[in-house]
Amino acid sequence: MGREVRCWLCKSCSIASHSLDRTPTPVVDRAGRVASVLAGQPGADYARALDEVFELFEDAGRQAGLQAVSRQGPQKRGHFPAFNRGVTMGMGSSTPVALQTGFMSSTLDRLVGHQAVRRMAAYQDAAFSLWAPRLYAEYQRTDKIMREKLPHLPRNFHSLVFAAAAFNLGGKVWTFKHRDFLNWPFGWCAITALGRYDPTRTGQLILWELKLVVDFPPAATVLIPSAVITHSNTPVADGDAQMSFTQYTAGPIFRWVENGCRTEKELEIADPARYAEMQDSKDTAYLRRLGNFSTIDELLDRIE
């Protein structure tokens, strides 16, 4: 199953450096739960496929007139141009809604339909299901209920569990130190690096609470709870290029489904008893969610 990195919420050690090569590396907490995964990459042909994805992203950026620094100014994650496709919820919406992709709509449609991009997304999904099968099942259930209720919503990739994807373009993807507060705090997002750069000296991924600096080579994937772990990456060197692809599901979607496909306000009106029960259980709800994360021993038992 790869090496274990036991730096989860360690308060005494200095930041450690680890290499994310093809060998998956789980990051475990003190109870042995897999809290994050440096998921590596499969065989050499996969790396070649992701070189193709990088070229597709480059071409998409050129055709759209994108630059390394977004002309719209910095967004909360950095100065680079980023576009999201799929389904989200929050910021006033009472149900899950399709993300608006504007002038990039046809470009993103073309990208999600490309075989190499679908393969990258499928590997993220497969790594998620391998390392956190109970958590993955909750994503499956939530996505199924949402789409049964709202069948018109777009899907990025057939049968994959994440509701949305982010395309981080421009060739100089340097993210600020940040957390993705809209994402579900009890879940994972999947991030794959793309580009041409030396990962031992540039483009490293930093997971701040874990005290980890990770050599994050092109075609590698990491699964992290991005809403609760502060993360960033170091800028690439002059002449190098880095982009990335992320899949995630917004936290309000899980709450909407758990409320019976209603907002909390709607639940309070329709079912006051259920609403009161959920409010009373909020302080301990995290304990049930922690049970979604697998331990190393459980995962080893599954493959023996």
C-alpha positions, 0 to 999 in steps of 0.5 A: 500500500506504499509508505506511511507518512506520520506527520498528521497534525504533529506540533513538534517536528519541522516541515518535512519533505517527501517525494510523490512518485509513482508509489502511493503514500497514505498520510495517517492520523494518530488513530491510523485513519487515512486522512490524505493520500499522495496517490502517485500515478499508474504506469508510464503510459499514464504519464504520457497521456497526461503530457497530452492533457497538458498540451490540451490545456495549453492549446485551450489557453492559447485559443481563449487568449489566456495569460499566465496571470489572469487579466481579471486580477487575482482570485482567492487561490492565486493570480492564474486563470481558473474555470469550474465546470459541473454542479455547485451549491451555496452563495444564495442558491436553494438547490444545487445548480450548474456552474456558469462557464461563460466564454470558456463553455465550449472549451471546457465541454471539449476538454471533458470529452477528451479521452486523456482528460477522462482517463485522468479524472477516472484515476482520481476517482479510482484512487478515492474509492481504493483509499476511502471506500466508505467516504466514496460510498457517501459521495456516490449516494449523495450524487445519486440522490441529487441527480434523481431529484434534479436530473437536468444537472450537467455531469462532467464524467459519466459514473464518477462521484465528484460533482465539479471540476476546476481547470487551473490554466495559464502555465504558471499555477502558483496557489496562495496559502488557502483552504477551500471553504466551500468544499465538504470539510468531511471529504476529499478533493483530488488534485493532479499536477500537469506541466513541464518542470523539475519537481525537486526544486519547483512546483512543490505542494505544501500541506501546512497543518501536516507540516509536509512539503511534497515534491509534486511531479507532473501526472501525480495526484493527491487526495486531501480534505481541502476545506480543512487543510491549508495548502499551496504550491511553490512557484515554478521556475522561469521557463517551466510550466505548471497547471492542474486539474481538481475534482470536488463536491461542494459541502452544501450539496451534502447538507441539502441531501441530508435535509431531504433535498431541502435547505435548513430553512426549508427543513425547519418549516417542513419538519420542525422535529427533524430540524431540532434533532439535527441541530442537537446532533451537530456538535457530535456529527463529526464523530460519525463522519470520521468513521468514513475514513479507513484505517491502514489495517482495514485497507490491508484486510481488503487486499489479503 
